[in-house]
Amino acid sequence: MSPAHEMELPFLFWDEMNISSALCVHVCVLCCFQATVSDQFVGYGLVIFSLVLFAYYTVWIIILPFIESDHLIHKYFLAREYSVIIPVVAGLVLLLFIGTFITIVMWKNQKSDKKSA
């Protein structure tokens, strides 16, 4: 490998570099990207939302079938059909947004290429 590759990936070359300098490079890179308080708040909120959603879905799909249907807990969950419909619709909407984003970016790049030519 060339010296340029060694500079880009110091963690792959422990025997050729000083371990403390490689760790210092990684720590310095991480320190440059500190999240603001609002970013951390949004991040924690998304993590909590994801955990609650995962717990709800797990109970709904894995645990609820083993509980009697007349139990009180069943009134807090949707019908079983929605356990398939909701993720499929969410996946299709996600694919729609990704496809739309890629189309817009490609369209704008094509427009700017025509202007520069």
Backbone as XML, in Angstrom:
<?xml version="1.0"?>
<chain id="A" units="angstrom">
  <residue number="1" name="MET">
    <atom name="N" x="0.835" y="-1.191" z="0.000"/>
    <atom name="CA" x="0.000" y="0.000" z="0.000"/>
    <atom name="C" x="0.873" y="1.245" z="0.000"/>
  </residue>
  <residue number="2" name="SER">
    <atom name="N" x="0.352" y="2.295" z="-0.591"/>
    <atom name="CA" x="1.094" y="3.545" z="-0.660"/>
    <atom name="C" x="1.012" y="4.276" z="0.683"/>
  </residue>
  <residue number="3" name="PRO">
    <atom name="N" x="1.913" y="5.230" z="0.913"/>
    <atom name="CA" x="1.852" y="6.006" z="2.160"/>
    <atom name="C" x="0.542" y="6.769" z="2.319"/>
  </residue>
  <residue number="4" name="ALA">
    <atom name="N" x="-0.099" y="7.148" z="1.209"/>
    <atom name="CA" x="-1.370" y="7.865" z="1.309"/>
    <atom name="C" x="-2.441" y="6.993" z="1.943"/>
  </residue>
  <residue number="5" name="HIS">
    <atom name="N" x="-2.439" y="5.702" z="1.602"/>
    <atom name="CA" x="-3.421" y="4.795" z="2.191"/>
    <atom name="C" x="-3.159" y="4.592" z="3.676"/>
  </residue>
  <residue number="6" name="GLU">
    <atom name="N" x="-1.882" y="4.601" z="4.065"/>
    <atom name="CA" x="-1.562" y="4.444" z="5.474"/>
    <atom name="C" x="-2.035" y="5.653" z="6.276"/>
  </residue>
  <residue number="7" name="MET">
    <atom name="N" x="-2.007" y="6.824" z="5.679"/>
    <atom name="CA" x="-2.456" y="8.024" z="6.373"/>
    <atom name="C" x="-3.972" y="8.038" z="6.534"/>
  </residue>
  <residue number="8" name="GLU">
    <atom name="N" x="-4.700" y="7.491" z="5.557"/>
    <atom name="CA" x="-6.149" y="7.483" z="5.610"/>
    <atom name="C" x="-6.687" y="6.472" z="6.621"/>
  </residue>
  <residue number="9" name="LEU">
    <atom name="N" x="-6.002" y="5.353" z="6.784"/>
    <atom name="CA" x="-6.508" y="4.271" z="7.626"/>
    <atom name="C" x="-5.479" y="3.881" z="8.686"/>
  </residue>
  <residue number="10" name="PRO">
    <atom name="N" x="-5.225" y="4.745" z="9.662"/>
    <atom name="CA" x="-4.182" y="4.420" z="10.638"/>
    <atom name="C" x="-4.528" y="3.245" z="11.533"/>
  </residue>
  <residue number="11" name="PHE">
    <atom name="N" x="-5.811" y="2.947" z="11.713"/>
    <atom name="CA" x="-6.181" y="1.864" z="12.616"/>
    <atom name="C" x="-5.899" y="0.494" z="12.017"/>
  </residue>
  <residue number="12" name="LEU">
    <atom name="N" x="-5.577" y="0.418" z="10.729"/>
    <atom name="CA" x="-5.263" y="-0.869" z="10.104"/>
    <atom name="C" x="-3.779" y="-1.200" z="10.187"/>
  </residue>
  <residue number="13" name="PHE">
    <atom name="N" x="-2.954" y="-0.257" z="10.607"/>
    <atom name="CA" x="-1.516" y="-0.448" z="10.573"/>
    <atom name="C" x="-0.918" y="-0.271" z="11.968"/>
  </residue>
  <residue number="14" name="TRP">
    <atom name="N" x="-1.361" y="-1.097" z="12.911"/>
    <atom name="CA" x="-0.900" y="-0.975" z="14.296"/>
    <atom name="C" x="0.604" y="-1.220" z="14.413"/>
  </residue>
  <residue number="15" name="ASP">
    <atom name="N" x="1.134" y="-2.168" z="13.629"/>
    <atom name="CA" x="2.543" y="-2.482" z="13.762"/>
    <atom name="C" x="3.433" y="-1.391" z="13.158"/>
  </residue>
  <residue number="16" name="GLU">
    <atom name="N" x="2.917" y="-0.573" z="12.263"/>
    <atom name="CA" x="3.714" y="0.469" z="11.625"/>
    <atom name="C" x="3.576" y="1.822" z="12.320"/>
  </residue>
  <residue number="17" name="MET">
    <atom name="N" x="2.569" y="1.981" z="13.170"/>
    <atom name="CA" x="2.325" y="3.274" z="13.815"/>
    <atom name="C" x="2.309" y="3.111" z="15.324"/>
  </residue>
  <residue number="18" name="ASN">
    <atom name="N" x="2.501" y="4.187" z="15.972"/>
    <atom name="CA" x="2.385" y="4.215" z="17.413"/>
    <atom name="C" x="0.895" y="4.169" z="17.767"/>
  </residue>
  <residue number="19" name="ILE">
    <atom name="N" x="0.516" y="3.292" z="18.659"/>
    <atom name="CA" x="-0.899" y="3.120" z="18.997"/>
    <atom name="C" x="-1.475" y="4.402" z="19.585"/>
  </residue>
  <residue number="20" name="SER">
    <atom name="N" x="-0.733" y="5.096" z="20.409"/>
    <atom name="CA" x="-1.267" y="6.310" z="21.016"/>
    <atom name="C" x="-1.528" y="7.392" z="19.981"/>
  </residue>
  <residue number="21" name="SER">
    <atom name="N" x="-0.694" y="7.499" z="18.958"/>
    <atom name="CA" x="-0.937" y="8.514" z="17.928"/>
    <atom name="C" x="-2.158" y="8.150" z="17.085"/>
  </residue>
  <residue number="22" name="ALA">
    <atom name="N" x="-2.362" y="6.857" z="16.830"/>
    <atom name="CA" x="-3.547" y="6.445" z="16.079"/>
    <atom name="C" x="-4.813" y="6.739" z="16.874"/>
  </residue>
  <residue number="23" name="LEU">
    <atom name="N" x="-4.775" y="6.471" z="18.181"/>
    <atom name="CA" x="-5.936" y="6.770" z="19.011"/>
    <atom name="C" x="-6.170" y="8.272" z="19.116"/>
  </residue>
  <residue number="24" name="CYS">
    <atom name="N" x="-5.110" y="9.043" z="19.160"/>
    <atom name="CA" x="-5.231" y="10.495" z="19.229"/>
    <atom name="C" x="-5.909" y="11.029" z="17.970"/>
  </residue>
  <residue number="25" name="VAL">
    <atom name="N" x="-5.574" y="10.476" z="16.816"/>
    <atom name="CA" x="-6.206" y="10.898" z="15.559"/>
    <atom name="C" x="-7.695" y="10.639" z="15.626"/>
  </residue>
  <residue number="26" name="HIS">
    <atom name="N" x="-8.109" y="9.480" z="16.101"/>
    <atom name="CA" x="-9.523" y="9.146" z="16.166"/>
    <atom name="C" x="-10.254" y="10.017" z="17.188"/>
  </residue>
  <residue number="27" name="VAL">
    <atom name="N" x="-9.640" y="10.285" z="18.332"/>
    <atom name="CA" x="-10.273" y="11.116" z="19.352"/>
    <atom name="C" x="-10.412" y="12.546" z="18.844"/>
  </residue>
  <residue number="28" name="CYS">
    <atom name="N" x="-9.409" y="13.051" z="18.156"/>
    <atom name="CA" x="-9.473" y="14.420" z="17.638"/>
    <atom name="C" x="-10.559" y="14.546" z="16.579"/>
  </residue>
  <residue number="29" name="VAL">
    <atom name="N" x="-10.719" y="13.543" z="15.758"/>
    <atom name="CA" x="-11.776" y="13.573" z="14.744"/>
    <atom name="C" x="-13.135" y="13.576" z="15.421"/>
  </residue>
  <residue number="30" name="LEU">
    <atom name="N" x="-13.309" y="12.783" z="16.470"/>
    <atom name="CA" x="-14.581" y="12.744" z="17.168"/>
    <atom name="C" x="-14.859" y="14.052" z="17.901"/>
  </residue>
  <residue number="31" name="CYS">
    <atom name="N" x="-13.834" y="14.707" z="18.421"/>
    <atom name="CA" x="-14.039" y="15.955" z="19.151"/>
    <atom name="C" x="-14.499" y="17.074" z="18.240"/>
  </residue>
  <residue number="32" name="CYS">
    <atom name="N" x="-14.173" y="17.022" z="16.968"/>
    <atom name="CA" x="-14.552" y="18.081" z="16.039"/>
    <atom name="C" x="-16.048" y="18.067" z="15.750"/>
  </residue>
  <residue number="33" name="PHE">
    <atom name="N" x="-16.710" y="16.995" z="15.989"/>
    <atom name="CA" x="-18.113" y="16.858" z="15.636"/>
    <atom name="C" x="-18.990" y="16.718" z="16.879"/>
  </residue>
  <residue number="34" name="GLN">
    <atom name="N" x="-18.885" y="17.646" z="17.793"/>
    <atom name="CA" x="-19.702" y="17.622" z="18.999"/>
    <atom name="C" x="-21.127" y="18.044" z="18.652"/>
  </residue>
  <residue number="35" name="ALA">
    <atom name="N" x="-22.093" y="17.320" z="19.160"/>
    <atom name="CA" x="-23.491" y="17.650" z="18.929"/>
    <atom name="C" x="-23.925" y="18.743" z="19.905"/>
  </residue>
  <residue number="36" name="THR">
    <atom name="N" x="-24.780" y="19.618" z="19.399"/>
    <atom name="CA" x="-25.311" y="20.660" z="20.268"/>
    <atom name="C" x="-26.352" y="20.043" z="21.206"/>
  </residue>
  <residue number="37" name="VAL">
    <atom name="N" x="-26.807" y="20.821" z="22.170"/>
    <atom name="CA" x="-27.780" y="20.331" z="23.139"/>
    <atom name="C" x="-29.088" y="19.959" z="22.439"/>
  </residue>
  <residue number="38" name="SER">
    <atom name="N" x="-29.504" y="20.775" z="21.486"/>
    <atom name="CA" x="-30.750" y="20.469" z="20.776"/>
    <atom name="C" x="-30.609" y="19.198" z="19.939"/>
  </residue>
  <residue number="39" name="ASP">
    <atom name="N" x="-29.425" y="18.992" z="19.326"/>
    <atom name="CA" x="-29.195" y="17.764" z="18.572"/>
    <atom name="C" x="-29.237" y="16.545" z="19.484"/>
  </residue>
  <residue number="40" name="GLN">
    <atom name="N" x="-28.642" y="16.670" z="20.659"/>
    <atom name="CA" x="-28.661" y="15.564" z="21.605"/>
    <atom name="C" x="-30.083" y="15.279" z="22.078"/>
  </residue>
  <residue number="41" name="PHE">
    <atom name="N" x="-30.855" y="16.335" z="22.319"/>
    <atom name="CA" x="-32.245" y="16.170" z="22.748"/>
    <atom name="C" x="-33.056" y="15.437" z="21.683"/>
  </residue>
  <residue number="42" name="VAL">
    <atom name="N" x="-32.887" y="15.841" z="20.431"/>
    <atom name="CA" x="-33.592" y="15.175" z="19.325"/>
    <atom name="C" x="-33.127" y="13.724" z="19.202"/>
  </residue>
  <residue number="43" name="GLY">
    <atom name="N" x="-31.835" y="13.498" z="19.333"/>
    <atom name="CA" x="-31.306" y="12.141" z="19.246"/>
    <atom name="C" x="-31.841" y="11.236" z="20.341"/>
  </residue>
  <residue number="44" name="TYR">
    <atom name="N" x="-31.838" y="11.736" z="21.580"/>
    <atom name="CA" x="-32.390" y="10.945" z="22.682"/>
    <atom name="C" x="-33.877" y="10.676" z="22.478"/>
  </residue>
  <residue number="45" name="GLY">
    <atom name="N" x="-34.589" y="11.667" z="21.976"/>
    <atom name="CA" x="-36.014" y="11.484" z="21.705"/>
    <atom name="C" x="-36.257" y="10.403" z="20.662"/>
  </residue>
  <residue number="46" name="LEU">
    <atom name="N" x="-35.435" y="10.405" z="19.603"/>
    <atom name="CA" x="-35.583" y="9.378" z="18.571"/>
    <atom name="C" x="-35.240" y="7.989" z="19.105"/>
  </residue>
  <residue number="47" name="VAL">
    <atom name="N" x="-34.228" y="7.911" z="19.944"/>
    <atom name="CA" x="-33.866" y="6.612" z="20.531"/>
    <atom name="C" x="-34.986" y="6.105" z="21.426"/>
  </residue>
  <residue number="48" name="ILE">
    <atom name="N" x="-35.539" y="6.975" z="22.260"/>
    <atom name="CA" x="-36.625" y="6.567" z="23.157"/>
    <atom name="C" x="-37.853" y="6.150" z="22.350"/>
  </residue>
  <residue number="49" name="PHE">
    <atom name="N" x="-38.185" y="6.933" z="21.320"/>
    <atom name="CA" x="-39.322" y="6.586" z="20.461"/>
    <atom name="C" x="-39.111" y="5.218" z="19.814"/>
  </residue>
  <residue number="50" name="SER">
    <atom name="N" x="-37.905" y="4.968" z="19.308"/>
    <atom name="CA" x="-37.606" y="3.683" z="18.670"/>
    <atom name="C" x="-37.711" y="2.526" z="19.651"/>
  </residue>
  <residue number="51" name="LEU">
    <atom name="N" x="-37.207" y="2.722" z="20.875"/>
    <atom name="CA" x="-37.290" y="1.662" z="21.883"/>
    <atom name="C" x="-38.731" y="1.357" z="22.276"/>
  </residue>
  <residue number="52" name="VAL">
    <atom name="N" x="-39.542" y="2.411" z="22.443"/>
    <atom name="CA" x="-40.953" y="2.207" z="22.792"/>
    <atom name="C" x="-41.675" y="1.500" z="21.654"/>
  </residue>
  <residue number="53" name="LEU">
    <atom name="N" x="-41.425" y="1.932" z="20.416"/>
    <atom name="CA" x="-42.054" y="1.299" z="19.257"/>
    <atom name="C" x="-41.637" y="-0.171" z="19.136"/>
  </residue>
  <residue number="54" name="PHE">
    <atom name="N" x="-40.344" y="-0.443" z="19.344"/>
    <atom name="CA" x="-39.853" y="-1.817" z="19.274"/>
    <atom name="C" x="-40.485" y="-2.679" z="20.369"/>
  </residue>
  <residue number="55" name="ALA">
    <atom name="N" x="-40.567" y="-2.156" z="21.579"/>
    <atom name="CA" x="-41.174" y="-2.915" z="22.679"/>
    <atom name="C" x="-42.653" y="-3.189" z="22.400"/>
  </residue>
  <residue number="56" name="TYR">
    <atom name="N" x="-43.382" y="-2.167" z="21.930"/>
    <atom name="CA" x="-44.802" y="-2.332" z="21.612"/>
    <atom name="C" x="-44.994" y="-3.401" z="20.534"/>
  </residue>
  <residue number="57" name="TYR">
    <atom name="N" x="-44.214" y="-3.291" z="19.460"/>
    <atom name="CA" x="-44.350" y="-4.244" z="18.355"/>
    <atom name="C" x="-43.969" y="-5.658" z="18.786"/>
  </residue>
  <residue number="58" name="THR">
    <atom name="N" x="-42.930" y="-5.773" z="19.618"/>
    <atom name="CA" x="-42.508" y="-7.088" z="20.103"/>
    <atom name="C" x="-43.585" y="-7.732" z="20.961"/>
  </residue>
  <residue number="59" name="VAL">
    <atom name="N" x="-44.166" y="-6.975" z="21.859"/>
    <atom name="CA" x="-45.247" y="-7.517" z="22.693"/>
    <atom name="C" x="-46.434" y="-7.893" z="21.814"/>
  </residue>
  <residue number="60" name="TRP">
    <atom name="N" x="-46.759" y="-7.037" z="20.857"/>
    <atom name="CA" x="-47.903" y="-7.242" z="19.974"/>
    <atom name="C" x="-47.756" y="-8.511" z="19.143"/>
  </residue>
  <residue number="61" name="ILE">
    <atom name="N" x="-46.561" y="-8.773" z="18.625"/>
    <atom name="CA" x="-46.357" y="-9.883" z="17.693"/>
    <atom name="C" x="-45.947" y="-11.173" z="18.401"/>
  </residue>
  <residue number="62" name="ILE">
    <atom name="N" x="-45.096" y="-11.080" z="19.420"/>
    <atom name="CA" x="-44.526" y="-12.292" z="20.016"/>
    <atom name="C" x="-45.267" y="-12.733" z="21.273"/>
  </residue>
  <residue number="63" name="ILE">
    <atom name="N" x="-45.620" y="-11.804" z="22.134"/>
    <atom name="CA" x="-46.181" y="-12.181" z="23.428"/>
    <atom name="C" x="-47.704" y="-12.279" z="23.401"/>
  </residue>
  <residue number="64" name="LEU">
    <atom name="N" x="-48.371" y="-11.361" z="22.720"/>
    <atom name="CA" x="-49.835" y="-11.302" z="22.739"/>
    <atom name="C" x="-50.533" y="-12.582" z="22.249"/>
  </residue>
  <residue number="65" name="PRO">
    <atom name="N" x="-49.996" y="-13.299" z="21.267"/>
    <atom name="CA" x="-50.675" y="-14.533" z="20.852"/>
    <atom name="C" x="-50.782" y="-15.589" z="21.952"/>
  </residue>
  <residue number="66" name="PHE">
    <atom name="N" x="-49.937" y="-15.507" z="22.967"/>
    <atom name="CA" x="-49.958" y="-16.492" z="24.042"/>
    <atom name="C" x="-50.848" y="-16.081" z="25.210"/>
  </residue>
  <residue number="67" name="ILE">
    <atom name="N" x="-51.457" y="-14.901" z="25.120"/>
    <atom name="CA" x="-52.358" y="-14.421" z="26.176"/>
    <atom name="C" x="-53.789" y="-14.619" z="25.704"/>
  </residue>
  <residue number="68" name="GLU">
    <atom name="N" x="-54.640" y="-15.019" z="26.592"/>
    <atom name="CA" x="-56.042" y="-15.280" z="26.233"/>
    <atom name="C" x="-56.670" y="-14.051" z="25.600"/>
  </residue>
  <residue number="69" name="SER">
    <atom name="N" x="-57.561" y="-14.270" z="24.630"/>
    <atom name="CA" x="-58.128" y="-13.165" z="23.858"/>
    <atom name="C" x="-59.077" y="-12.278" z="24.671"/>
  </residue>
  <residue number="70" name="ASP">
    <atom name="N" x="-59.597" y="-12.756" z="25.783"/>
    <atom name="CA" x="-60.493" y="-11.926" z="26.596"/>
    <atom name="C" x="-59.743" y="-11.144" z="27.681"/>
  </residue>
  <residue number="71" name="HIS">
    <atom name="N" x="-58.416" y="-11.201" z="27.681"/>
    <atom name="CA" x="-57.616" y="-10.487" z="28.673"/>
    <atom name="C" x="-57.656" y="-8.978" z="28.393"/>
  </residue>
  <residue number="72" name="LEU">
    <atom name="N" x="-57.524" y="-8.181" z="29.435"/>
    <atom name="CA" x="-57.598" y="-6.721" z="29.362"/>
    <atom name="C" x="-56.520" y="-6.108" z="28.464"/>
  </residue>
  <residue number="73" name="ILE">
    <atom name="N" x="-55.370" y="-6.743" z="28.369"/>
    <atom name="CA" x="-54.252" y="-6.172" z="27.607"/>
    <atom name="C" x="-54.544" y="-6.074" z="26.108"/>
  </residue>
  <residue number="74" name="HIS">
    <atom name="N" x="-55.445" y="-6.878" z="25.597"/>
    <atom name="CA" x="-55.742" y="-6.883" z="24.163"/>
    <atom name="C" x="-56.374" y="-5.587" z="23.688"/>
  </residue>
  <residue number="75" name="LYS">
    <atom name="N" x="-56.994" y="-4.828" z="24.573"/>
    <atom name="CA" x="-57.633" y="-3.585" z="24.142"/>
    <atom name="C" x="-56.620" y="-2.484" z="23.846"/>
  </residue>
  <residue number="76" name="TYR">
    <atom name="N" x="-55.346" y="-2.668" z="24.242"/>
    <atom name="CA" x="-54.302" y="-1.683" z="23.982"/>
    <atom name="C" x="-53.556" y="-1.934" z="22.673"/>
  </residue>
  <residue number="77" name="PHE">
    <atom name="N" x="-53.925" y="-2.957" z="21.931"/>
    <atom name="CA" x="-53.231" y="-3.302" z="20.699"/>
    <atom name="C" x="-54.223" y="-3.369" z="19.542"/>
  </residue>
  <residue number="78" name="LEU">
    <atom name="N" x="-53.720" y="-3.065" z="18.348"/>
    <atom name="CA" x="-54.532" y="-3.158" z="17.140"/>
    <atom name="C" x="-54.778" y="-4.618" z="16.774"/>
  </residue>
  <residue number="79" name="ALA">
    <atom name="N" x="-55.635" y="-4.819" z="15.767"/>
    <atom name="CA" x="-55.899" y="-6.175" z="15.279"/>
    <atom name="C" x="-54.627" y="-6.746" z="14.645"/>
  </residue>
  <residue number="80" name="ARG">
    <atom name="N" x="-54.540" y="-8.050" z="14.603"/>
    <atom name="CA" x="-53.334" y="-8.724" z="14.118"/>
    <atom name="C" x="-53.032" y="-8.426" z="12.651"/>
  </residue>
  <residue number="81" name="GLU">
    <atom name="N" x="-54.052" y="-8.124" z="11.841"/>
    <atom name="CA" x="-53.828" y="-7.855" z="10.422"/>
    <atom name="C" x="-52.907" y="-6.650" z="10.230"/>
  </residue>
  <residue number="82" name="TYR">
    <atom name="N" x="-53.030" y="-5.673" z="11.123"/>
    <atom name="CA" x="-52.224" y="-4.465" z="11.012"/>
    <atom name="C" x="-50.749" y="-4.701" z="11.304"/>
  </residue>
  <residue number="83" name="SER">
    <atom name="N" x="-50.421" y="-5.812" z="11.929"/>
    <atom name="CA" x="-49.019" y="-6.104" z="12.218"/>
    <atom name="C" x="-48.215" y="-6.363" z="10.955"/>
  </residue>
  <residue number="84" name="VAL">
    <atom name="N" x="-48.894" y="-6.684" z="9.876"/>
    <atom name="CA" x="-48.229" y="-6.855" z="8.580"/>
    <atom name="C" x="-48.449" y="-5.625" z="7.710"/>
  </residue>
  <residue number="85" name="ILE">
    <atom name="N" x="-49.651" y="-5.085" z="7.730"/>
    <atom name="CA" x="-50.001" y="-3.968" z="6.848"/>
    <atom name="C" x="-49.176" y="-2.715" z="7.169"/>
  </residue>
  <residue number="86" name="ILE">
    <atom name="N" x="-49.039" y="-2.374" z="8.443"/>
    <atom name="CA" x="-48.338" y="-1.146" z="8.823"/>
    <atom name="C" x="-46.860" y="-1.167" z="8.401"/>
  </residue>
  <residue number="87" name="PRO">
    <atom name="N" x="-46.089" y="-2.221" z="8.673"/>
    <atom name="CA" x="-44.690" y="-2.217" z="8.213"/>
    <atom name="C" x="-44.556" y="-2.208" z="6.688"/>
  </residue>
  <residue number="88" name="VAL">
    <atom name="N" x="-45.469" y="-2.878" z="5.990"/>
    <atom name="CA" x="-45.397" y="-2.877" z="4.521"/>
    <atom name="C" x="-45.654" y="-1.473" z="3.984"/>
  </residue>
  <residue number="89" name="VAL">
    <atom name="N" x="-46.681" y="-0.809" z="4.487"/>
    <atom name="CA" x="-46.984" y="0.555" z="4.044"/>
    <atom name="C" x="-45.844" y="1.505" z="4.407"/>
  </residue>
  <residue number="90" name="ALA">
    <atom name="N" x="-45.291" y="1.365" z="5.610"/>
    <atom name="CA" x="-44.168" y="2.216" z="6.020"/>
    <atom name="C" x="-42.957" y="1.987" z="5.107"/>
  </residue>
  <residue number="91" name="GLY">
    <atom name="N" x="-42.689" y="0.748" z="4.751"/>
    <atom name="CA" x="-41.581" y="0.456" z="3.840"/>
    <atom name="C" x="-41.802" y="1.037" z="2.455"/>
  </residue>
  <residue number="92" name="LEU">
    <atom name="N" x="-43.036" y="0.945" z="1.958"/>
    <atom name="CA" x="-43.339" y="1.517" z="0.645"/>
    <atom name="C" x="-43.214" y="3.039" z="0.658"/>
  </residue>
  <residue number="93" name="VAL">
    <atom name="N" x="-43.670" y="3.678" z="1.724"/>
    <atom name="CA" x="-43.531" y="5.133" z="1.843"/>
    <atom name="C" x="-42.055" y="5.514" z="1.912"/>
  </residue>
  <residue number="94" name="LEU">
    <atom name="N" x="-41.260" y="4.753" z="2.655"/>
    <atom name="CA" x="-39.830" y="5.008" z="2.738"/>
    <atom name="C" x="-39.178" y="4.887" z="1.360"/>
  </residue>
  <residue number="95" name="LEU">
    <atom name="N" x="-39.503" y="3.832" z="0.620"/>
    <atom name="CA" x="-38.967" y="3.672" z="-0.733"/>
    <atom name="C" x="-39.411" y="4.812" z="-1.645"/>
  </residue>
  <residue number="96" name="LEU">
    <atom name="N" x="-40.641" y="5.279" z="-1.485"/>
    <atom name="CA" x="-41.134" y="6.406" z="-2.272"/>
    <atom name="C" x="-40.310" y="7.659" z="-1.989"/>
  </residue>
  <residue number="97" name="PHE">
    <atom name="N" x="-40.049" y="7.948" z="-0.707"/>
    <atom name="CA" x="-39.260" y="9.125" z="-0.359"/>
    <atom name="C" x="-37.821" y="9.009" z="-0.857"/>
  </residue>
  <residue number="98" name="ILE">
    <atom name="N" x="-37.222" y="7.829" z="-0.736"/>
    <atom name="CA" x="-35.851" y="7.636" z="-1.213"/>
    <atom name="C" x="-35.800" y="7.806" z="-2.725"/>
  </residue>
  <residue number="99" name="GLY">
    <atom name="N" x="-36.746" y="7.203" z="-3.437"/>
    <atom name="CA" x="-36.792" y="7.340" z="-4.894"/>
    <atom name="C" x="-37.011" y="8.776" z="-5.325"/>
  </residue>
  <residue number="100" name="THR">
    <atom name="N" x="-37.885" y="9.506" z="-4.628"/>
    <atom name="CA" x="-38.131" y="10.910" z="-4.936"/>
    <atom name="C" x="-36.882" y="11.746" z="-4.695"/>
  </residue>
  <residue number="101" name="PHE">
    <atom name="N" x="-36.196" y="11.495" z="-3.588"/>
    <atom name="CA" x="-34.969" y="12.226" z="-3.273"/>
    <atom name="C" x="-33.910" y="11.994" z="-4.342"/>
  </residue>
  <residue number="102" name="ILE">
    <atom name="N" x="-33.704" y="10.738" z="-4.713"/>
    <atom name="CA" x="-32.695" y="10.420" z="-5.730"/>
    <atom name="C" x="-33.065" y="11.060" z="-7.065"/>
  </residue>
  <residue number="103" name="THR">
    <atom name="N" x="-34.350" y="11.037" z="-7.427"/>
    <atom name="CA" x="-34.795" y="11.640" z="-8.679"/>
    <atom name="C" x="-34.543" y="13.141" z="-8.683"/>
  </residue>
  <residue number="104" name="ILE">
    <atom name="N" x="-34.863" y="13.822" z="-7.583"/>
    <atom name="CA" x="-34.652" y="15.269" z="-7.508"/>
    <atom name="C" x="-33.175" y="15.617" z="-7.589"/>
  </residue>
  <residue number="105" name="VAL">
    <atom name="N" x="-32.322" y="14.867" z="-6.881"/>
    <atom name="CA" x="-30.886" y="15.132" z="-6.907"/>
    <atom name="C" x="-30.327" y="14.913" z="-8.311"/>
  </residue>
  <residue number="106" name="MET">
    <atom name="N" x="-30.727" y="13.822" z="-8.948"/>
    <atom name="CA" x="-30.240" y="13.562" z="-10.309"/>
    <atom name="C" x="-30.742" y="14.631" z="-11.283"/>
  </residue>
  <residue number="107" name="TRP">
    <atom name="N" x="-31.977" y="15.066" z="-11.110"/>
    <atom name="CA" x="-32.553" y="16.087" z="-11.983"/>
    <atom name="C" x="-31.811" y="17.415" z="-11.832"/>
  </residue>
  <residue number="108" name="LYS">
    <atom name="N" x="-31.498" y="17.803" z="-10.581"/>
    <atom name="CA" x="-30.759" y="19.045" z="-10.341"/>
    <atom name="C" x="-29.341" y="18.958" z="-10.878"/>
  </residue>
  <residue number="109" name="ASN">
    <atom name="N" x="-28.690" y="17.806" z="-10.728"/>
    <atom name="CA" x="-27.340" y="17.637" z="-11.270"/>
    <atom name="C" x="-27.351" y="17.716" z="-12.789"/>
  </residue>
  <residue number="110" name="GLN">
    <atom name="N" x="-28.353" y="17.158" z="-13.400"/>
    <atom name="CA" x="-28.465" y="17.189" z="-14.859"/>
    <atom name="C" x="-28.693" y="18.630" z="-15.329"/>
  </residue>
  <residue number="111" name="LYS">
    <atom name="N" x="-29.487" y="19.388" z="-14.578"/>
    <atom name="CA" x="-29.754" y="20.786" z="-14.906"/>
    <atom name="C" x="-28.473" y="21.618" z="-14.822"/>
  </residue>
  <residue number="112" name="SER">
    <atom name="N" x="-27.690" y="21.406" z="-13.739"/>
    <atom name="CA" x="-26.458" y="22.174" z="-13.565"/>
    <atom name="C" x="-25.402" y="21.787" z="-14.606"/>
  </residue>
  <residue number="113" name="ASP">
    <atom name="N" x="-25.393" y="20.528" z="-15.043"/>
    <atom name="CA" x="-24.461" y="20.101" z="-16.089"/>
    <atom name="C" x="-24.785" y="20.783" z="-17.405"/>
  </residue>
  <residue number="114" name="LYS">
    <atom name="N" x="-26.051" y="20.979" z="-17.706"/>
    <atom name="CA" x="-26.460" y="21.651" z="-18.948"/>
    <atom name="C" x="-26.071" y="23.123" z="-18.913"/>
  </residue>
  <residue number="115" name="LYS">
    <atom name="N" x="-26.185" y="23.773" z="-17.740"/>
    <atom name="CA" x="-25.816" y="25.179" z="-17.614"/>
    <atom name="C" x="-24.309" y="25.372" z="-17.795"/>
  </residue>
  <residue number="116" name="SER">
    <atom name="N" x="-23.495" y="24.465" z="-17.256"/>
    <atom name="CA" x="-22.046" y="24.607" z="-17.330"/>
    <atom name="C" x="-21.503" y="24.249" z="-18.702"/>
  </residue>
  <residue number="117" name="ALA">
    <atom name="N" x="-22.254" y="23.495" z="-19.492"/>
    <atom name="CA" x="-21.765" y="23.085" z="-20.813"/>
    <atom name="C" x="-21.958" y="24.139" z="-21.870"/>
  </residue>
</chain>
